[in-house]
Amino acid sequence: MTQLEFKPTAEQREQVMQCIAMKMRHSQIAVGLRIEEATLVKHFSRELKLGPMIMRQWLLAVVTGEAIKGKKSAMSLLAQMMVGHRA
C-alpha cells in the first residue's frame, strides 16, 4: 500500500509557529499534530526556524494597534515590550 504524501495546512503552519514561539519541543508539537517528528521537521522547517520572530512581529502589530486605539493595557504592554527589547 502506498502512503499518501503529507500536505500541511495553513492552520497547522500557524499552530507550529505558535507552539515553537512558546518554546515547545519538536516532539511535543509533533504529538499535537499527530505526525512523526521527522515529518514535522521536513514539512515545517520554515515555521520552526522563523516562527518565534513571526509571532513576535504579529504580537507587536496587534498590541500597537490596540495602543493606538487608546487601550491603556496595550499602551502599558507596548512600553514594556519596547523597554525589554534587545537588539
Secondary structure, 3 states (H helix, E strand, C coil): CCCCCCCCCHHHHHHHHHHHHCCCCHHHHHHHHCCCHHHHHHHCHHHHHHHHHHHHHHHHHHHHHHHHCCCHHHHHHHHHHHHHCCC
